[in-house]
């Protein structure tokens, strides 16, 4: 039983960017996010409900080396299958290319990377009552996605220059050095539940029975190091809980690893992946 409230969710993800303008243009044109008012040197793009991706300028930030921990992908969840089809058309219209497209049983997903190599998943969920289970866990797989069938979805050809209302950061997938250490942090301290542990080299955790809010994998290798301090890529992402009491409960479980932040507190998992725990 999760120690996080069932309505815990993700907020925005913050990336360190060598060229903020380049990334902001990509997220607006190819992904369909909207430019939002920015504060404290942070450039934000998102949907009608608020920021989803925050970009922090770091012109001298080193490139994150291959074979290190960090962001595997950020995942933007759209409300309907037609919305996912429109996202695919938008990507093609801007001349960008997919790196993959998969049917995960619980969802259908498109994969690509931004100009600085940050992985992106765009996906839609199947109804929760259709999610398969195996051994009391949610079953997921990686099967080919029928792109032609997706594009033939009714209303998929309607013009949609921007992501629809209701688009959210559905999950974040991280590369870690050790799954047991990652589980001790994300399950034992932060308070997520394990939802799927049968996928080779990976662990998926969530609150409220969702298929996953955080994915964890060792596909770059067990024991890989973190990237250099201040490297391009993941700075932190938000786990949003309903109230300050919930923030305090997570902070107590994390003990000395938590650092005060104006919006809550930040911490890093054993692989150096940053998280901000904050109240809605």
C-alpha positions as CSV (number, residue, x, y, z in Angstrom):
1,X,0.0,0.0,0.0
2,X,1.5,3.3,-1.1
3,X,2.6,5.8,1.5
4,X,1.9,8.5,-1.0
5,X,-1.7,9.8,-1.4
6,X,-3.6,8.1,-4.2
7,X,-4.0,11.4,-6.0
8,X,-0.2,12.1,-6.1
9,X,0.8,13.1,-9.6
10,X,3.7,14.5,-11.5
11,X,4.1,18.2,-12.2
12,X,6.7,19.7,-14.5
13,X,10.2,18.4,-15.4
14,X,13.1,20.8,-15.4
15,X,16.0,20.3,-17.9
16,X,19.4,22.0,-18.1
17,X,19.8,23.2,-21.7
18,X,22.8,24.5,-23.6
19,X,20.5,26.3,-26.0
20,X,17.2,27.3,-24.5
21,X,15.9,28.9,-27.6
22,X,16.5,25.9,-29.7
23,X,14.8,23.6,-27.3
24,X,11.9,25.9,-26.7
25,X,11.2,26.2,-30.4
26,X,11.3,22.4,-30.7
27,X,8.9,21.8,-27.9
28,X,6.5,24.4,-29.3
29,X,6.7,23.4,-33.0
30,X,7.3,19.6,-33.0
31,X,5.6,18.7,-29.7
32,X,2.9,21.3,-29.6
33,X,3.5,22.8,-26.1
34,X,2.8,26.5,-25.5
35,X,5.3,29.1,-24.4
36,X,4.3,30.3,-20.9
37,X,5.4,33.2,-18.7
38,X,8.8,32.5,-17.2
39,X,10.4,33.5,-13.9
40,X,13.9,33.4,-12.5
41,X,15.6,32.7,-15.8
42,X,13.5,29.6,-16.4
43,X,11.8,29.2,-19.8
44,X,8.6,27.2,-19.5
45,X,6.4,25.4,-22.1
46,X,3.2,23.5,-21.3
47,X,-0.5,23.2,-21.8
48,X,-3.5,25.2,-20.7
49,X,-3.2,23.9,-17.1
50,X,0.4,25.0,-16.6
51,X,4.1,24.2,-17.3
52,X,5.1,20.7,-18.3
53,X,8.8,21.3,-19.3
54,X,11.0,23.9,-17.7
55,X,14.3,24.9,-19.4
56,X,17.2,26.3,-17.5
57,X,19.9,27.9,-19.6
58,X,23.3,26.4,-19.0
59,X,25.4,27.3,-22.1
60,X,28.6,25.8,-20.7
61,X,27.0,22.6,-19.4
62,X,28.8,19.5,-20.6
63,X,27.0,16.9,-22.7
64,X,25.7,14.0,-20.6
65,X,28.0,11.0,-21.6
66,X,26.5,7.8,-22.8
67,X,26.6,5.1,-20.1
68,X,25.6,7.3,-17.2
69,X,22.5,7.6,-15.0
70,X,19.9,10.3,-15.7
71,X,16.8,10.8,-17.8
72,X,15.7,8.0,-20.1
73,X,12.7,9.9,-21.2
74,X,10.0,12.3,-20.1
75,X,6.5,11.1,-21.0
76,X,3.6,13.4,-22.0
77,X,0.2,11.9,-21.7
78,X,-2.6,13.0,-24.0
79,X,-6.3,12.4,-23.3
80,X,-7.3,10.4,-26.4
81,X,-6.1,8.2,-29.2
82,X,-7.0,10.9,-31.8
83,X,-4.8,13.3,-29.8
84,X,-1.9,10.9,-30.1
85,X,-2.5,10.7,-33.9
86,X,-2.5,14.4,-34.2
87,X,0.8,14.5,-32.3
88,X,2.2,12.1,-34.8
89,X,1.0,14.3,-37.7
90,X,2.6,17.3,-36.0
91,X,5.9,15.6,-35.7
92,X,5.9,14.6,-39.3
93,X,4.8,18.1,-40.4
94,X,7.8,19.6,-38.7
95,X,10.2,17.2,-40.4
96,X,11.2,15.5,-37.1
97,X,11.7,11.7,-36.9
98,X,10.5,9.1,-34.5
99,X,13.0,6.8,-32.7
100,X,10.3,4.3,-32.0
101,X,6.6,3.5,-31.6
102,X,5.2,0.9,-29.3
103,X,2.1,-0.8,-27.9
104,X,2.7,-1.3,-24.2
105,X,-0.7,-3.1,-23.5
106,X,-1.6,-0.4,-21.1
107,X,-0.8,2.4,-23.5
108,X,0.3,3.4,-27.0
109,X,3.4,5.4,-27.4
110,X,5.6,7.4,-29.8
111,X,9.3,8.0,-29.1
112,X,11.7,10.7,-30.2
113,X,14.5,12.9,-28.8
114,X,14.8,16.6,-28.5
115,X,17.8,18.5,-30.2
116,X,19.9,18.0,-27.1
117,X,19.2,14.3,-26.8
118,X,16.6,14.2,-24.1
119,X,14.2,11.3,-24.7
120,X,10.5,12.0,-25.1
121,X,7.5,9.7,-25.1
122,X,4.1,10.9,-26.2
123,X,1.4,8.4,-25.3
124,X,-2.3,7.7,-24.6
125,X,-3.6,5.3,-22.0
126,X,-6.0,2.5,-22.6
127,X,-8.9,2.5,-20.1
128,X,-7.7,1.2,-16.8
129,X,-10.2,-1.7,-16.8
130,X,-8.4,-3.0,-19.9
131,X,-4.9,-3.1,-18.4
132,X,-3.7,-6.8,-18.2
133,X,-2.2,-8.2,-15.0
134,X,0.2,-11.0,-14.2
135,X,1.1,-12.2,-10.7
136,X,-0.7,-9.4,-9.0
137,X,1.2,-6.8,-11.1
138,X,0.3,-4.7,-14.1
139,X,1.6,-6.4,-17.2
140,X,3.4,-4.3,-19.8
141,X,5.2,-5.2,-23.0
142,X,6.9,-3.6,-26.0
143,X,5.0,-4.5,-29.2
144,X,5.0,-2.8,-32.6
145,X,2.5,0.1,-32.8
146,X,0.3,0.2,-35.9
147,X,1.0,3.7,-37.1
148,X,-1.3,3.5,-40.1
149,X,-4.2,2.4,-37.8
150,X,-3.4,5.2,-35.5
151,X,-3.5,7.8,-38.3
152,X,-6.8,6.4,-39.4
153,X,-8.4,7.1,-36.0
154,X,-11.6,9.2,-36.4
155,X,-10.9,12.9,-36.2
156,X,-7.2,12.3,-36.3
157,X,-6.8,14.6,-39.3
158,X,-8.3,17.6,-37.6
159,X,-5.9,20.5,-37.4
160,X,-4.3,20.8,-33.9
161,X,-1.2,23.0,-33.7
162,X,-1.0,22.6,-29.9
163,X,-1.3,19.8,-27.4
164,X,-4.9,19.5,-26.1
165,X,-6.2,20.6,-22.8
166,X,-5.6,17.8,-20.3
167,X,-2.1,17.0,-21.5
168,X,0.1,16.2,-18.5
169,X,3.5,14.8,-17.6
170,X,2.3,11.2,-17.2
171,X,5.6,9.6,-16.1
172,X,9.3,10.0,-16.0
173,X,11.6,7.1,-16.9
174,X,15.1,7.2,-15.3
175,X,18.3,5.4,-15.8
176,X,19.8,4.2,-12.5
177,X,22.9,2.3,-11.3
178,X,21.1,-0.2,-9.1
179,X,17.4,-1.2,-9.0
180,X,17.5,-2.2,-5.3
181,X,19.0,1.1,-4.3
182,X,16.5,2.9,-6.5
183,X,13.6,1.0,-5.0
184,X,14.8,1.8,-1.5
185,X,14.5,5.5,-2.4
186,X,11.4,5.7,-4.7
187,X,9.4,3.0,-2.9
188,X,10.8,2.9,0.7
189,X,11.4,6.7,1.1
190,X,9.3,8.6,-1.4
191,X,6.4,6.2,-0.9
192,X,5.4,4.9,-4.4
193,X,4.1,1.3,-4.9
194,X,5.8,-1.2,-7.1
195,X,3.4,-1.9,-10.0
196,X,5.6,-3.9,-12.4
197,X,8.8,-5.7,-11.7
198,X,8.8,-8.5,-14.3
199,X,10.2,-6.4,-17.2
200,X,13.9,-7.3,-17.6
201,X,16.3,-4.8,-16.0
202,X,13.4,-2.4,-15.0
203,X,11.1,-1.5,-12.2
204,X,7.9,0.6,-12.4
205,X,6.3,2.4,-9.5
206,X,3.3,4.6,-9.0
207,X,0.7,6.0,-6.6
208,X,-3.0,5.3,-6.8
209,X,-2.7,2.2,-8.9
210,X,-1.5,4.0,-12.1
211,X,0.7,1.8,-14.3
212,X,3.7,4.0,-13.5
213,X,4.6,7.5,-12.5
214,X,8.3,6.6,-12.4
215,X,10.2,4.0,-14.5
216,X,13.6,2.8,-13.4
217,X,16.1,0.9,-15.5
218,X,19.6,-0.4,-15.6
219,X,19.8,-0.8,-19.4
220,X,22.9,1.3,-19.6
221,X,24.6,-1.1,-17.2
222,X,24.6,-1.9,-13.5
223,X,26.8,0.4,-11.5
224,X,27.1,3.1,-14.2
225,X,28.2,6.5,-12.8
226,X,26.2,9.7,-12.7
227,X,26.9,12.3,-15.4
228,X,29.3,15.2,-14.6
229,X,27.8,17.8,-12.2
230,X,25.6,20.3,-14.0
231,X,25.5,18.3,-17.3
232,X,22.8,18.8,-19.8
233,X,19.6,17.0,-19.2
234,X,17.6,16.3,-16.1
235,X,17.7,18.8,-13.3
236,X,14.6,17.6,-11.4
237,X,11.0,16.7,-11.8
238,X,8.0,17.4,-9.5
239,X,6.1,14.9,-7.5
240,X,2.9,16.8,-6.5
241,X,1.1,15.7,-3.4
242,X,-2.2,17.2,-2.1
243,X,-1.1,19.2,0.9
244,X,1.8,20.3,3.1
245,X,1.2,17.4,5.6
246,X,1.9,15.0,2.7
247,X,5.1,16.9,1.8
248,X,6.2,16.7,5.5
249,X,5.5,13.0,5.6
250,X,7.8,12.3,2.6
251,X,10.4,14.6,4.0
252,X,10.5,12.7,7.3
253,X,11.0,9.4,5.4
254,X,13.9,11.0,3.4
255,X,15.5,12.4,6.5
256,X,18.8,14.2,5.9
257,X,18.7,13.8,2.2
258,X,16.1,16.6,1.7
259,X,17.0,20.2,0.9
260,X,14.6,23.1,1.3
261,X,13.1,24.7,-1.8
262,X,10.7,27.6,-2.0
263,X,8.0,25.3,-3.4
264,X,8.7,22.3,-1.2
265,X,11.9,20.3,-0.9
266,X,14.3,18.7,-3.3
267,X,16.2,15.4,-3.0
268,X,18.2,13.1,-5.3
269,X,18.0,9.4,-5.6
270,X,21.2,7.2,-5.2
271,X,21.9,7.7,-8.9
272,X,21.8,11.5,-8.7
273,X,18.3,11.9,-10.3
274,X,16.7,15.0,-8.8
275,X,13.1,15.3,-7.5
276,X,11.1,18.2,-6.0
277,X,8.3,17.1,-3.6
278,X,5.7,19.9,-3.5
279,X,2.1,20.5,-2.6
280,X,-0.6,21.1,-5.2
